[in-house]
Amino acid sequence: DAFPAAPVLGRELPADSLLVVNRPAEEPGHALENAFDDDPNTWFRSVRNQAVRTGAHEWVVGFGERKMIDGIEIAPRNDKNWKHGQVRDYEVYLGDSNGEWGEPIARGRLQLKEGVQRIDFPAHAGRLLRFRVLSVQNPEGDGASSTDPMVTAAQGSARAFDALQPRDVGPIALSTFHILEHQEPERPARQQYLSELPVPAALASQVRADQSFRGDAGLRMNGLQFRRGLGVGGNSRIDLRLQGGWNLLRADLGIDDACRTAGGLQFQVWGDGRLLYDSGLVKAPGVVKPELDIRGLSTLSLRTLGAQGSQPAQVCANWANAVLIGQEGDSASIVAP
């Protein structure tokens, strides 16, 4: 007998892989986890007592490992009062360290609607998702007024604002909050050594492909020869433009044997304007081997700086075996400064 077909898995991250890192003010018995559990009869509900207002509702959920995220599914309570406690204006953040968020990756406004709504945004990589609720829906619709008419008459067309008071955000109730993992069709694996990319003429004095920056010999560290890599000086910058879905950057970083007595320096990798990696001071015979997750990035910048030692101006270094790991169709180029 034939076995039944395997169930089709959705894109939502499973509940047992999620950890609530920061919680909103929850009504007892209605924890945020109720929105993850795939049971529409259990809800997350924020505290309904509005005697103490704190502003926007927000929570942070961790994934356990770095993932590519491109959407959220959200649904209100599923009873006759479904219009009440619905999210209206929101912001979404992704990051790798709690509290270090930068700008939101998505912001918008949901409809007053029964059932699931989906928030879509370009795929971003991270370990944590932060969701902020900036306002809730008026159950009677945007055209209706839930404000004291004497107050609205005094305001006219302008909206009152007091920066010293918290944002007035009513309680919310959710039956569903799913975080959606980005999925791409499998393609054959591909790797691209950086030394195989054309070096712009403007960088020729700063970078040497498969060759030590000092002299005409190949790359050598601790007496070991490296066939591939980029030789650089003590203050260099190599900017790359990435296209496609590259996954990893790998390299062996160290001081070339041609200048090993001159001193040491730092290696840095920046991605989309954010510092991803700093080696600290590297001196011979030390070699460091970073493997960096670069999913979702469109630019990389490889830098050396902070040369010090007996002859800092003579320090030279290697991005040996520097390689991008991705899939067929991904491309990269070195950009002229």
Number of C-alpha atoms within 10 A of each C-alpha: 3 4 5 6 6 6 6 6 6 9 16 17 16 15 16 10 10 17 14 16 14 13 15 17 17 17 16 10 11 17 18 26 20 21 26 23 18 15 11 17 13 21 25 24 25 22 17 14 10 11 6 8 13 13 15 18 22 17 16 19 20 22 20 11 11 15 19 18 26 20 22 20 15 20 23 29 25 18 10 8 11 19 20 19 24 27 28 18 16 21 17 21 20 26 20 15 11 16 10 10 16 10 10 15 16 17 16 11 16 17 13 22 14 16 13 12 17 15 18 13 14 12 19 19 21 21 18 26 22 20 19 19 21 21 22 23 22 19 16 12 12 11 7 9 11 12 8 8 10 8 10 15 9 10 11 9 8 8 7 10 8 7 6 6 10 12 16 14 20 24 22 23 26 25 26 29 24 20 24 22 19 16 11 7 4 8 10 8 11 14 17 18 19 25 23 14 13 11 19 13 10 11 16 11 11 18 22 22 24 22 24 26 27 20 9 10 12 21 30 21 23 14 10 10 13 17 14 22 26 26 26 27 26 25 18 18 19 20 18 19 15 19 15 16 19 25 17 16 22 18 22 18 24 29 32 30 22 21 21 19 18 20 22 29 24 21 24 16 22 16 18 14 11 11 12 15 15 14 17 13 16 19 22 18 15 13 18 13 15 17 15 15 18 22 20 21 20 16 19 23 20 16 20 23 16 13 22 18 14 11 13 18 14 20 27 28 34 33 29 30 21 21 21 24 19 22 18 15 13 18 17 19 17 20 16 13 10
